[in-house]
Amino acid sequence: MKDYIEERAISIANYIIENNATVRQTAKEFGVSKSTVHKDVTDRLMQINPALAKQARKVLDVNKSERHIRGGMATKEKYLHQHGA
């Protein structure tokens, strides 16, 4: 594996853990796709630093379990602004 890919995977995991970030937020921050973020955390990082990978995975699992709530809140916010204006 190339050095810069390993460094990116570690940076991505640290960013997710420190900011409690979603895959989408992380992808935007690093200028990569959501699938790249996911692959870095689940596959590549497990080979480099399994403990860090597990920490990042924990954050992503929590975010995944809450995503339906976030989506509902975003939709509610959207319609409040449309009808309130």
Distance bins in CASP14 RR format, pairs under 12 A and 6 or more apart:
PFRMAT RR
TARGET T0000
AUTHOR 0000-0000-0000
RMODE 2
METHOD distances of the structure
MODEL  1
1 7 0 0 0 0 0 1 0 0 0 0 0
1 8 0 0 0 0 0 1 0 0 0 0 0
1 9 0 0 0 0 1 0 0 0 0 0 0
1 10 0 0 0 0 0 1 0 0 0 0 0
1 39 0 0 0 0 0 1 0 0 0 0 0
1 40 0 0 0 0 0 1 0 0 0 0 0
1 43 0 0 0 0 0 1 0 0 0 0 0
1 44 1 0 0 1 0 0 0 0 0 0 0
1 45 0 0 0 0 0 1 0 0 0 0 0
1 46 0 0 0 0 0 1 0 0 0 0 0
1 47 1 0 0 1 0 0 0 0 0 0 0
1 48 1 0 0 1 0 0 0 0 0 0 0
2 8 0 0 0 0 1 0 0 0 0 0 0
2 9 0 0 0 0 0 1 0 0 0 0 0
2 44 0 0 0 0 0 1 0 0 0 0 0
2 48 0 0 0 0 0 1 0 0 0 0 0
3 9 0 0 0 0 0 1 0 0 0 0 0
3 10 0 0 0 0 0 1 0 0 0 0 0
3 48 0 0 0 0 0 1 0 0 0 0 0
4 10 0 0 0 0 0 1 0 0 0 0 0
4 11 0 0 0 0 0 1 0 0 0 0 0
4 30 0 0 0 0 0 1 0 0 0 0 0
4 32 0 0 0 0 0 1 0 0 0 0 0
4 40 0 0 0 0 0 1 0 0 0 0 0
4 44 0 0 0 0 0 1 0 0 0 0 0
5 11 0 0 0 0 0 1 0 0 0 0 0
5 12 0 0 0 0 0 1 0 0 0 0 0
5 30 0 0 0 0 0 1 0 0 0 0 0
5 32 0 0 0 0 0 1 0 0 0 0 0
5 36 0 0 0 0 1 0 0 0 0 0 0
5 39 0 0 0 0 1 0 0 0 0 0 0
5 40 1 0 0 1 0 0 0 0 0 0 0
5 43 0 0 0 0 0 1 0 0 0 0 0
5 44 1 0 0 1 0 0 0 0 0 0 0
5 45 0 0 0 0 0 1 0 0 0 0 0
5 47 0 0 0 0 0 1 0 0 0 0 0
5 48 0 0 0 0 1 0 0 0 0 0 0
6 12 0 0 0 0 0 1 0 0 0 0 0
6 13 0 0 0 0 0 1 0 0 0 0 0
6 40 0 0 0 0 1 0 0 0 0 0 0
6 44 1 0 0 1 0 0 0 0 0 0 0
6 45 0 0 0 0 1 0 0 0 0 0 0
6 46 0 0 0 0 0 1 0 0 0 0 0
6 47 0 0 0 0 1 0 0 0 0 0 0
6 48 1 0 1 0 0 0 0 0 0 0 0
6 49 0 0 0 0 1 0 0 0 0 0 0
6 52 0 0 0 0 0 1 0 0 0 0 0
7 13 0 0 0 0 0 1 0 0 0 0 0
7 14 0 0 0 0 0 1 0 0 0 0 0
7 30 0 0 0 0 0 1 0 0 0 0 0
7 40 0 0 0 0 0 1 0 0 0 0 0
7 44 0 0 0 0 0 1 0 0 0 0 0
7 45 0 0 0 0 0 1 0 0 0 0 0
7 48 0 0 0 0 1 0 0 0 0 0 0
7 49 0 0 0 0 0 1 0 0 0 0 0
8 14 0 0 0 0 0 1 0 0 0 0 0
8 15 0 0 0 0 0 1 0 0 0 0 0
8 26 0 0 0 0 0 1 0 0 0 0 0
8 27 0 0 0 0 0 1 0 0 0 0 0
8 29 0 0 0 0 0 1 0 0 0 0 0
8 30 1 0 0 1 0 0 0 0 0 0 0
8 31 0 0 0 0 0 1 0 0 0 0 0
8 32 1 0 0 1 0 0 0 0 0 0 0
8 36 0 0 0 0 1 0 0 0 0 0 0
8 37 0 0 0 0 1 0 0 0 0 0 0
8 39 0 0 0 0 0 1 0 0 0 0 0
8 40 1 0 0 1 0 0 0 0 0 0 0
8 41 0 0 0 0 0 1 0 0 0 0 0
8 44 0 0 0 0 1 0 0 0 0 0 0
8 45 0 0 0 0 1 0 0 0 0 0 0
8 48 0 0 0 0 0 1 0 0 0 0 0
9 15 0 0 0 0 0 1 0 0 0 0 0
9 16 0 0 0 0 0 1 0 0 0 0 0
9 26 0 0 0 0 0 1 0 0 0 0 0
9 30 0 0 0 0 0 1 0 0 0 0 0
9 32 0 0 0 0 0 1 0 0 0 0 0
9 36 0 0 0 0 1 0 0 0 0 0 0
9 37 0 0 0 0 1 0 0 0 0 0 0
9 38 0 0 0 0 0 1 0 0 0 0 0
9 39 0 0 0 0 1 0 0 0 0 0 0
9 40 1 0 1 0 0 0 0 0 0 0 0
9 41 1 0 0 1 0 0 0 0 0 0 0
9 42 0 0 0 0 1 0 0 0 0 0 0
9 43 0 0 0 0 1 0 0 0 0 0 0
9 44 1 0 1 0 0 0 0 0 0 0 0
9 45 1 0 1 0 0 0 0 0 0 0 0
9 46 0 0 0 0 1 0 0 0 0 0 0
9 47 0 0 0 0 1 0 0 0 0 0 0
9 48 1 0 0 1 0 0 0 0 0 0 0
9 49 0 0 0 0 1 0 0 0 0 0 0
9 52 0 0 0 0 1 0 0 0 0 0 0
9 53 0 0 0 0 1 0 0 0 0 0 0
9 56 0 0 0 0 1 0 0 0 0 0 0
10 16 0 0 0 0 0 1 0 0 0 0 0
10 17 0 0 0 0 0 1 0 0 0 0 0
10 30 0 0 0 0 0 1 0 0 0 0 0
10 40 0 0 0 0 1 0 0 0 0 0 0
10 41 0 0 0 0 0 1 0 0 0 0 0
10 44 0 0 0 0 1 0 0 0 0 0 0
10 45 1 0 0 1 0 0 0 0 0 0 0
10 47 0 0 0 0 0 1 0 0 0 0 0
10 48 1 0 0 1 0 0 0 0 0 0 0
10 49 1 0 0 1 0 0 0 0 0 0 0
10 51 0 0 0 0 0 1 0 0 0 0 0
10 52 1 0 0 1 0 0 0 0 0 0 0
10 53 0 0 0 0 1 0 0 0 0 0 0
10 55 0 0 0 0 0 1 0 0 0 0 0
10 56 0 0 0 0 1 0 0 0 0 0 0
11 17 0 0 0 0 0 1 0 0 0 0 0
11 18 0 0 0 0 0 1 0 0 0 0 0
11 19 0 0 0 0 0 1 0 0 0 0 0
11 21 0 0 0 0 0 1 0 0 0 0 0
11 26 0 0 0 0 1 0 0 0 0 0 0
11 29 0 0 0 0 1 0 0 0 0 0 0
11 30 1 0 0 1 0 0 0 0 0 0 0
11 31 0 0 0 0 0 1 0 0 0 0 0
11 32 0 0 0 0 0 1 0 0 0 0 0
11 37 0 0 0 0 0 1 0 0 0 0 0
11 40 0 0 0 0 1 0 0 0 0 0 0
11 41 0 0 0 0 0 1 0 0 0 0 0
11 44 0 0 0 0 0 1 0 0 0 0 0
11 45 0 0 0 0 0 1 0 0 0 0 0
11 48 0 0 0 0 0 1 0 0 0 0 0
11 49 0 0 0 0 0 1 0 0 0 0 0
11 52 0 0 0 0 0 1 0 0 0 0 0
11 56 0 0 0 0 0 1 0 0 0 0 0
12 18 0 0 0 0 0 1 0 0 0 0 0
12 19 0 0 0 0 0 1 0 0 0 0 0
12 21 0 0 0 0 1 0 0 0 0 0 0
12 23 0 0 0 0 1 0 0 0 0 0 0
12 25 0 0 0 0 0 1 0 0 0 0 0
12 26 1 0 1 0 0 0 0 0 0 0 0
12 27 0 0 0 0 1 0 0 0 0 0 0
12 28 0 0 0 0 0 1 0 0 0 0 0
12 29 0 0 0 0 1 0 0 0 0 0 0
12 30 1 0 0 1 0 0 0 0 0 0 0
12 31 0 0 0 0 0 1 0 0 0 0 0
12 32 0 0 0 0 1 0 0 0 0 0 0
12 33 0 0 0 0 0 1 0 0 0 0 0
12 34 0 0 0 0 0 1 0 0 0 0 0
12 36 0 0 0 0 1 0 0 0 0 0 0
12 37 1 0 1 0 0 0 0 0 0 0 0
12 38 0 0 0 0 1 0 0 0 0 0 0
12 39 0 0 0 0 0 1 0 0 0 0 0
12 40 1 0 1 0 0 0 0 0 0 0 0
12 41 1 0 0 1 0 0 0 0 0 0 0
12 42 0 0 0 0 0 1 0 0 0 0 0
12 44 0 0 0 0 1 0 0 0 0 0 0
12 45 1 0 0 1 0 0 0 0 0 0 0
12 48 0 0 0 0 0 1 0 0 0 0 0
12 49 0 0 0 0 0 1 0 0 0 0 0
12 52 0 0 0 0 0 1 0 0 0 0 0
12 53 0 0 0 0 0 1 0 0 0 0 0
12 56 1 0 0 1 0 0 0 0 0 0 0
12 57 0 0 0 0 0 1 0 0 0 0 0
12 59 0 0 0 0 0 1 0 0 0 0 0
12 60 0 0 0 0 0 1 0 0 0 0 0
13 19 0 0 0 0 0 1 0 0 0 0 0
13 21 0 0 0 0 0 1 0 0 0 0 0
13 23 0 0 0 0 0 1 0 0 0 0 0
13 26 0 0 0 0 1 0 0 0 0 0 0
13 30 0 0 0 0 0 1 0 0 0 0 0
13 37 0 0 0 0 1 0 0 0 0 0 0
13 38 0 0 0 0 0 1 0 0 0 0 0
13 40 1 0 0 1 0 0 0 0 0 0 0
13 41 1 0 1 0 0 0 0 0 0 0 0
13 42 0 0 0 0 0 1 0 0 0 0 0
13 44 0 0 0 0 1 0 0 0 0 0 0
13 45 1 0 1 0 0 0 0 0 0 0 0
13 46 0 0 0 0 0 1 0 0 0 0 0
13 48 0 0 0 0 1 0 0 0 0 0 0
13 49 1 0 0 1 0 0 0 0 0 0 0
13 50 0 0 0 0 0 1 0 0 0 0 0
13 51 0 0 0 0 0 1 0 0 0 0 0
13 52 1 0 1 0 0 0 0 0 0 0 0
13 53 1 0 0 1 0 0 0 0 0 0 0
13 54 0 0 0 0 1 0 0 0 0 0 0
13 55 1 0 0 1 0 0 0 0 0 0 0
13 56 1 1 0 0 0 0 0 0 0 0 0
13 57 0 0 0 0 1 0 0 0 0 0 0
13 58 0 0 0 0 0 1 0 0 0 0 0
13 59 0 0 0 0 1 0 0 0 0 0 0
13 60 0 0 0 0 1 0 0 0 0 0 0
14 21 0 0 0 0 0 1 0 0 0 0 0
14 26 0 0 0 0 0 1 0 0 0 0 0
14 29 0 0 0 0 0 1 0 0 0 0 0
14 30 0 0 0 0 0 1 0 0 0 0 0
14 40 0 0 0 0 0 1 0 0 0 0 0
14 41 0 0 0 0 0 1 0 0 0 0 0
14 45 0 0 0 0 0 1 0 0 0 0 0
14 49 0 0 0 0 0 1 0 0 0 0 0
14 52 1 0 0 1 0 0 0 0 0 0 0
14 53 0 0 0 0 0 1 0 0 0 0 0
14 55 0 0 0 0 1 0 0 0 0 0 0
14 56 0 0 0 0 1 0 0 0 0 0 0
14 59 0 0 0 0 0 1 0 0 0 0 0
15 21 1 0 1 0 0 0 0 0 0 0 0
15 22 0 0 0 0 0 1 0 0 0 0 0
15 23 0 0 0 0 0 1 0 0 0 0 0
15 25 0 0 0 0 1 0 0 0 0 0 0
15 26 1 0 1 0 0 0 0 0 0 0 0
15 27 0 0 0 0 0 1 0 0 0 0 0
15 28 0 0 0 0 0 1 0 0 0 0 0
15 29 1 0 0 1 0 0 0 0 0 0 0
15 30 1 0 0 1 0 0 0 0 0 0 0
15 31 0 0 0 0 0 1 0 0 0 0 0
15 32 0 0 0 0 0 1 0 0 0 0 0
15 37 0 0 0 0 1 0 0 0 0 0 0
15 40 0 0 0 0 0 1 0 0 0 0 0
15 41 0 0 0 0 0 1 0 0 0 0 0
15 52 0 0 0 0 0 1 0 0 0 0 0
15 55 0 0 0 0 0 1 0 0 0 0 0
15 56 0 0 0 0 1 0 0 0 0 0 0
15 59 0 0 0 0 0 1 0 0 0 0 0
15 60 0 0 0 0 0 1 0 0 0 0 0
16 22 0 0 0 0 1 0 0 0 0 0 0
16 23 0 0 0 0 1 0 0 0 0 0 0
16 24 0 0 0 0 0 1 0 0 0 0 0
16 25 0 0 0 0 1 0 0 0 0 0 0
16 26 1 0 1 0 0 0 0 0 0 0 0
16 27 0 0 0 0 0 1 0 0 0 0 0
16 29 0 0 0 0 1 0 0 0 0 0 0
16 30 0 0 0 0 0 1 0 0 0 0 0
16 37 0 0 0 0 1 0 0 0 0 0 0
16 38 0 0 0 0 0 1 0 0 0 0 0
16 40 0 0 0 0 1 0 0 0 0 0 0
16 41 1 0 0 1 0 0 0 0 0 0 0
16 42 0 0 0 0 0 1 0 0 0 0 0
16 45 0 0 0 0 0 1 0 0 0 0 0
16 52 0 0 0 0 1 0 0 0 0 0 0
16 53 0 0 0 0 0 1 0 0 0 0 0
16 54 0 0 0 0 0 1 0 0 0 0 0
16 55 0 0 0 0 1 0 0 0 0 0 0
16 56 1 0 1 0 0 0 0 0 0 0 0
16 57 0 0 0 0 1 0 0 0 0 0 0
16 58 0 0 0 0 1 0 0 0 0 0 0
16 59 1 0 1 0 0 0 0 0 0 0 0
16 60 1 0 0 1 0 0 0 0 0 0 0
16 61 0 0 0 0 0 1 0 0 0 0 0
16 62 0 0 0 0 0 1 0 0 0 0 0
16 63 0 0 0 0 1 0 0 0 0 0 0
17 26 0 0 0 0 0 1 0 0 0 0 0
17 41 0 0 0 0 0 1 0 0 0 0 0
17 45 0 0 0 0 0 1 0 0 0 0 0
17 49 0 0 0 0 0 1 0 0 0 0 0
17 51 0 0 0 0 0 1 0 0 0 0 0
17 52 1 0 0 1 0 0 0 0 0 0 0
17 53 0 0 0 0 0 1 0 0 0 0 0
17 54 0 0 0 0 0 1 0 0 0 0 0
17 55 1 0 1 0 0 0 0 0 0 0 0
17 56 1 0 1 0 0 0 0 0 0 0 0
17 57 0 0 0 0 0 1 0 0 0 0 0
17 58 0 0 0 0 1 0 0 0 0 0 0
17 59 1 0 1 0 0 0 0 0 0 0 0
17 60 0 0 0 0 1 0 0 0 0 0 0
17 62 0 0 0 0 0 1 0 0 0 0 0
17 63 0 0 0 0 0 1 0 0 0 0 0
18 25 0 0 0 0 0 1 0 0 0 0 0
18 26 0 0 0 0 0 1 0 0 0 0 0
18 29 0 0 0 0 0 1 0 0 0 0 0
18 52 0 0 0 0 0 1 0 0 0 0 0
18 55 0 0 0 0 0 1 0 0 0 0 0
18 56 0 0 0 0 0 1 0 0 0 0 0
18 59 0 0 0 0 1 0 0 0 0 0 0
19 25 1 0 0 1 0 0 0 0 0 0 0
19 26 0 0 0 0 1 0 0 0 0 0 0
19 28 0 0 0 0 0 1 0 0 0 0 0
19 29 0 0 0 0 1 0 0 0 0 0 0
19 30 0 0 0 0 0 1 0 0 0 0 0
19 56 0 0 0 0 0 1 0 0 0 0 0
19 59 0 0 0 0 1 0 0 0 0 0 0
19 63 0 0 0 0 0 1 0 0 0 0 0
20 26 0 0 0 0 0 1 0 0 0 0 0
20 55 0 0 0 0 0 1 0 0 0 0 0
20 56 0 0 0 0 0 1 0 0 0 0 0
20 58 0 0 0 0 0 1 0 0 0 0 0
20 59 1 0 1 0 0 0 0 0 0 0 0
20 60 0 0 0 0 1 0 0 0 0 0 0
20 62 0 0 0 0 1 0 0 0 0 0 0
20 63 1 0 0 1 0 0 0 0 0 0 0
20 66 0 0 0 0 0 1 0 0 0 0 0
21 27 0 0 0 0 1 0 0 0 0 0 0
21 28 0 0 0 0 1 0 0 0 0 0 0
21 29 1 0 0 1 0 0 0 0 0 0 0
21 30 0 0 0 0 0 1 0 0 0 0 0
21 34 0 0 0 0 0 1 0 0 0 0 0
21 37 0 0 0 0 1 0 0 0 0 0 0
21 41 0 0 0 0 0 1 0 0 0 0 0
21 56 0 0 0 0 1 0 0 0 0 0 0
21 59 1 0 0 1 0 0 0 0 0 0 0
21 60 0 0 0 0 1 0 0 0 0 0 0
21 62 0 0 0 0 0 1 0 0 0 0 0
21 63 1 0 0 1 0 0 0 0 0 0 0
22 28 0 0 0 0 1 0 0 0 0 0 0
22 29 0 0 0 0 0 1 0 0 0 0 0
22 34 0 0 0 0 1 0 0 0 0 0 0
22 37 0 0 0 0 1 0 0 0 0 0 0
22 38 0 0 0 0 0 1 0 0 0 0 0
22 41 0 0 0 0 0 1 0 0 0 0 0
22 56 0 0 0 0 0 1 0 0 0 0 0
22 59 0 0 0 0 1 0 0 0 0 0 0
22 60 1 0 0 1 0 0 0 0 0 0 0
22 61 0 0 0 0 0 1 0 0 0 0 0
22 62 0 0 0 0 1 0 0 0 0 0 0
22 63 1 0 1 0 0 0 0 0 0 0 0
22 64 0 0 0 0 1 0 0 0 0 0 0
22 65 0 0 0 0 0 1 0 0 0 0 0
22 66 0 0 0 0 1 0 0 0 0 0 0
22 67 1 0 0 1 0 0 0 0 0 0 0
22 70 0 0 0 0 1 0 0 0 0 0 0
22 71 0 0 0 0 0 1 0 0 0 0 0
23 29 0 0 0 0 0 1 0 0 0 0 0
23 30 0 0 0 0 0 1 0 0 0 0 0
23 32 0 0 0 0 0 1 0 0 0 0 0
23 33 0 0 0 0 1 0 0 0 0 0 0
23 34 1 0 1 0 0 0 0 0 0 0 0
23 35 0 0 0 0 1 0 0 0 0 0 0
23 36 0 0 0 0 1 0 0 0 0 0 0
23 37 1 0 1 0 0 0 0 0 0 0 0
23 38 1 0 1 0 0 0 0 0 0 0 0
23 39 0 0 0 0 0 1 0 0 0 0 0
23 40 0 0 0 0 0 1 0 0 0 0 0
23 41 0 0 0 0 1 0 0 0 0 0 0
23 42 0 0 0 0 0 1 0 0 0 0 0
23 56 0 0 0 0 0 1 0 0 0 0 0
23 57 0 0 0 0 0 1 0 0 0 0 0
23 59 0 0 0 0 0 1 0 0 0 0 0
23 60 1 0 0 1 0 0 0 0 0 0 0
23 61 0 0 0 0 0 1 0 0 0 0 0
23 63 1 0 0 1 0 0 0 0 0 0 0
23 64 0 0 0 0 1 0 0 0 0 0 0
23 67 0 0 0 0 1 0 0 0 0 0 0
24 30 0 0 0 0 0 1 0 0 0 0 0
24 31 0 0 0 0 0 1 0 0 0 0 0
24 32 0 0 0 0 0 1 0 0 0 0 0
24 33 0 0 0 0 0 1 0 0 0 0 0
24 34 1 0 0 1 0 0 0 0 0 0 0
24 35 0 0 0 0 0 1 0 0 0 0 0
24 37 0 0 0 0 1 0 0 0 0 0 0
24 38 0 0 0 0 0 1 0 0 0 0 0
24 60 0 0 0 0 0 1 0 0 0 0 0
24 63 0 0 0 0 1 0 0 0 0 0 0
24 64 0 0 0 0 0 1 0 0 0 0 0
24 67 0 0 0 0 1 0 0 0 0 0 0
24 70 0 0 0 0 0 1 0 0 0 0 0
24 71 0 0 0 0 0 1 0 0 0 0 0
24 74 0 0 0 0 0 1 0 0 0 0 0
25 31 0 0 0 0 0 1 0 0 0 0 0
25 34 0 0 0 0 0 1 0 0 0 0 0
25 37 0 0 0 0 1 0 0 0 0 0 0
25 59 0 0 0 0 0 1 0 0 0 0 0
25 60 0 0 0 0 0 1 0 0 0 0 0
25 63 0 0 0 0 1 0 0 0 0 0 0
25 70 0 0 0 0 0 1 0 0 0 0 0
26 32 0 0 0 0 1 0 0 0 0 0 0
26 33 0 0 0 0 0 1 0 0 0 0 0
26 34 0 0 0 0 1 0 0 0 0 0 0
26 35 0 0 0 0 0 1 0 0 0 0 0
26 36 0 0 0 0 1 0 0 0 0 0 0
26 37 1 0 1 0 0 0 0 0 0 0 0
26 38 0 0 0 0 1 0 0 0 0 0 0
26 40 0 0 0 0 1 0 0 0 0 0 0
26 41 0 0 0 0 1 0 0 0 0 0 0
26 56 0 0 0 0 1 0 0 0 0 0 0
26 59 0 0 0 0 1 0 0 0 0 0 0
26 60 0 0 0 0 1 0 0 0 0 0 0
26 63 0 0 0 0 0 1 0 0 0 0 0
27 33 1 0 1 0 0 0 0 0 0 0 0
27 34 1 0 1 0 0 0 0 0 0 0 0
27 35 0 0 0 0 1 0 0 0 0 0 0
27 36 1 0 0 1 0 0 0 0 0 0 0
27 37 1 0 1 0 0 0 0 0 0 0 0
27 38 0 0 0 0 1 0 0 0 0 0 0
27 39 0 0 0 0 0 1 0 0 0 0 0
27 40 0 0 0 0 0 1 0 0 0 0 0
27 41 0 0 0 0 0 1 0 0 0 0 0
28 34 0 0 0 0 1 0 0 0 0 0 0
28 36 0 0 0 0 0 1 0 0 0 0 0
28 37 0 0 0 0 1 0 0 0 0 0 0
29 37 0 0 0 0 1 0 0 0 0 0 0
30 36 0 0 0 0 1 0 0 0 0 0 0
30 37 1 0 0 1 0 0 0 0 0 0 0
30 40 0 0 0 0 1 0 0 0 0 0 0
30 41 0 0 0 0 0 1 0 0 0 0 0
31 37 0 0 0 0 1 0 0 0 0 0 0
32 38 0 0 0 0 0 1 0 0 0 0 0
32 39 0 0 0 0 1 0 0 0 0 0 0
32 40 0 0 0 0 1 0 0 0 0 0 0
32 41 0 0 0 0 0 1 0 0 0 0 0
33 39 0 0 0 0 1 0 0 0 0 0 0
33 40 0 0 0 0 0 1 0 0 0 0 0
34 40 0 0 0 0 0 1 0 0 0 0 0
34 41 0 0 0 0 0 1 0 0 0 0 0
34 60 0 0 0 0 0 1 0 0 0 0 0
35 41 0 0 0 0 0 1 0 0 0 0 0
35 42 0 0 0 0 0 1 0 0 0 0 0
35 43 0 0 0 0 0 1 0 0 0 0 0
36 42 0 0 0 0 0 1 0 0 0 0 0
36 43 0 0 0 0 0 1 0 0 0 0 0
36 44 0 0 0 0 1 0 0 0 0 0 0
37 43 0 0 0 0 0 1 0 0 0 0 0
37 44 0 0 0 0 0 1 0 0 0 0 0
37 45 0 0 0 0 0 1 0 0 0 0 0
37 56 0 0 0 0 1 0 0 0 0 0 0
37 57 0 0 0 0 0 1 0 0 0 0 0
37 60 0 0 0 0 1 0 0 0 0 0 0
37 63 0 0 0 0 0 1 0 0 0 0 0
38 44 0 0 0 0 0 1 0 0 0 0 0
38 45 0 0 0 0 0 1 0 0 0 0 0
38 53 0 0 0 0 0 1 0 0 0 0 0
38 56 0 0 0 0 0 1 0 0 0 0 0
38 57 0 0 0 0 0 1 0 0 0 0 0
38 60 0 0 0 0 1 0 0 0 0 0 0
38 63 0 0 0 0 0 1 0 0 0 0 0
38 64 0 0 0 0 0 1 0 0 0 0 0
39 45 0 0 0 0 1 0 0 0 0 0 0
39 46 0 0 0 0 0 1 0 0 0 0 0
39 47 0 0 0 0 0 1 0 0 0 0 0
39 53 0 0 0 0 0 1 0 0 0 0 0
40 46 0 0 0 0 0 1 0 0 0 0 0
40 47 0 0 0 0 0 1 0 0 0 0 0
40 48 0 0 0 0 1 0 0 0 0 0 0
40 49 0 0 0 0 0 1 0 0 0 0 0
40 52 0 0 0 0 0 1 0 0 0 0 0
40 53 0 0 0 0 1 0 0 0 0 0 0
40 56 0 0 0 0 1 0 0 0 0 0 0
40 57 0 0 0 0 0 1 0 0 0 0 0
40 60 0 0 0 0 0 1 0 0 0 0 0
41 47 0 0 0 0 0 1 0 0 0 0 0
41 48 0 0 0 0 0 1 0 0 0 0 0
41 49 0 0 0 0 0 1 0 0 0 0 0
41 50 0 0 0 0 0 1 0 0 0 0 0
41 52 0 0 0 0 1 0 0 0 0 0 0
41 53 1 0 0 1 0 0 0 0 0 0 0
41 54 0 0 0 0 1 0 0 0 0 0 0
41 55 0 0 0 0 1 0 0 0 0 0 0
41 56 1 0 1 0 0 0 0 0 0 0 0
41 57 1 0 0 1 0 0 0 0 0 0 0
41 58 0 0 0 0 0 1 0 0 0 0 0
41 59 0 0 0 0 1 0 0 0 0 0 0
41 60 1 0 0 1 0 0 0 0 0 0 0
41 61 0 0 0 0 0 1 0 0 0 0 0
41 63 0 0 0 0 0 1 0 0 0 0 0
42 50 0 0 0 0 0 1 0 0 0 0 0
42 53 1 0 0 1 0 0 0 0 0 0 0
42 54 0 0 0 0 0 1 0 0 0 0 0
42 56 0 0 0 0 1 0 0 0 0 0 0
42 57 1 0 0 1 0 0 0 0 0 0 0
42 60 0 0 0 0 1 0 0 0 0 0 0
42 61 0 0 0 0 0 1 0 0 0 0 0
43 50 0 0 0 0 0 1 0 0 0 0 0
43 53 0 0 0 0 1 0 0 0 0 0 0
43 57 0 0 0 0 0 1 0 0 0 0 0
44 50 0 0 0 0 0 1 0 0 0 0 0
44 52 0 0 0 0 0 1 0 0 0 0 0
44 53 0 0 0 0 1 0 0 0 0 0 0
44 56 0 0 0 0 0 1 0 0 0 0 0
45 51 0 0 0 0 1 0 0 0 0 0 0
45 52 1 0 0 1 0 0 0 0 0 0 0
45 53 1 1 0 0 0 0 0 0 0 0 0
45 54 0 0 0 0 1 0 0 0 0 0 0
45 55 0 0 0 0 1 0 0 0 0 0 0
45 56 1 0 0 1 0 0 0 0 0 0 0
45 57 0 0 0 0 1 0 0 0 0 0 0
45 60 0 0 0 0 0 1 0 0 0 0 0
46 52 0 0 0 0 1 0 0 0 0 0 0
46 53 1 0 1 0 0 0 0 0 0 0 0
46 54 0 0 0 0 1 0 0 0 0 0 0
46 55 0 0 0 0 0 1 0 0 0 0 0
46 56 0 0 0 0 0 1 0 0 0 0 0
46 57 0 0 0 0 1 0 0 0 0 0 0
47 53 0 0 0 0 1 0 0 0 0 0 0
48 56 0 0 0 0 0 1 0 0 0 0 0
49 55 0 0 0 0 1 0 0 0 0 0 0
49 56 0 0 0 0 1 0 0 0 0 0 0
49 57 0 0 0 0 0 1 0 0 0 0 0
50 56 0 0 0 0 0 1 0 0 0 0 0
50 57 0 0 0 0 0 1 0 0 0 0 0
51 57 0 0 0 0 0 1 0 0 0 0 0
51 58 0 0 0 0 0 1 0 0 0 0 0
52 58 0 0 0 0 0 1 0 0 0 0 0
52 59 0 0 0 0 0 1 0 0 0 0 0
53 59 0 0 0 0 0 1 0 0 0 0 0
53 60 0 0 0 0 0 1 0 0 0 0 0
54 60 0 0 0 0 0 1 0 0 0 0 0
54 61 0 0 0 0 0 1 0 0 0 0 0
55 61 0 0 0 0 0 1 0 0 0 0 0
55 62 0 0 0 0 0 1 0 0 0 0 0
56 62 0 0 0 0 0 1 0 0 0 0 0
56 63 0 0 0 0 0 1 0 0 0 0 0
57 63 0 0 0 0 0 1 0 0 0 0 0
57 64 0 0 0 0 0 1 0 0 0 0 0
58 64 0 0 0 0 0 1 0 0 0 0 0
58 65 0 0 0 0 0 1 0 0 0 0 0
59 65 0 0 0 0 0 1 0 0 0 0 0
59 66 0 0 0 0 0 1 0 0 0 0 0
60 66 0 0 0 0 0 1 0 0 0 0 0
60 67 0 0 0 0 0 1 0 0 0 0 0
61 67 0 0 0 0 0 1 0 0 0 0 0
62 69 0 0 0 0 0 1 0 0 0 0 0
62 70 0 0 0 0 0 1 0 0 0 0 0
63 69 0 0 0 0 0 1 0 0 0 0 0
63 70 0 0 0 0 1 0 0 0 0 0 0
63 71 0 0 0 0 0 1 0 0 0 0 0
64 70 0 0 0 0 0 1 0 0 0 0 0
66 72 0 0 0 0 0 1 0 0 0 0 0
66 73 0 0 0 0 0 1 0 0 0 0 0
67 73 0 0 0 0 0 1 0 0 0 0 0
67 74 0 0 0 0 0 1 0 0 0 0 0
68 74 0 0 0 0 0 1 0 0 0 0 0
68 75 0 0 0 0 0 1 0 0 0 0 0
69 75 0 0 0 0 0 1 0 0 0 0 0
69 76 0 0 0 0 0 1 0 0 0 0 0
70 76 0 0 0 0 0 1 0 0 0 0 0
70 77 0 0 0 0 0 1 0 0 0 0 0
71 77 0 0 0 0 1 0 0 0 0 0 0
71 78 0 0 0 0 1 0 0 0 0 0 0
72 78 0 0 0 0 1 0 0 0 0 0 0
72 79 0 0 0 0 0 1 0 0 0 0 0
72 80 0 0 0 0 0 1 0 0 0 0 0
73 79 0 0 0 0 0 1 0 0 0 0 0
73 80 0 0 0 0 0 1 0 0 0 0 0
74 80 0 0 0 0 0 1 0 0 0 0 0
74 81 0 0 0 0 0 1 0 0 0 0 0
75 81 0 0 0 0 0 1 0 0 0 0 0
75 82 0 0 0 0 0 1 0 0 0 0 0
76 82 0 0 0 0 0 1 0 0 0 0 0
76 83 0 0 0 0 0 1 0 0 0 0 0
77 83 0 0 0 0 0 1 0 0 0 0 0
77 84 0 0 0 0 0 1 0 0 0 0 0
78 84 0 0 0 0 0 1 0 0 0 0 0
78 85 0 0 0 0 0 1 0 0 0 0 0
79 85 0 0 0 0 0 1 0 0 0 0 0
END
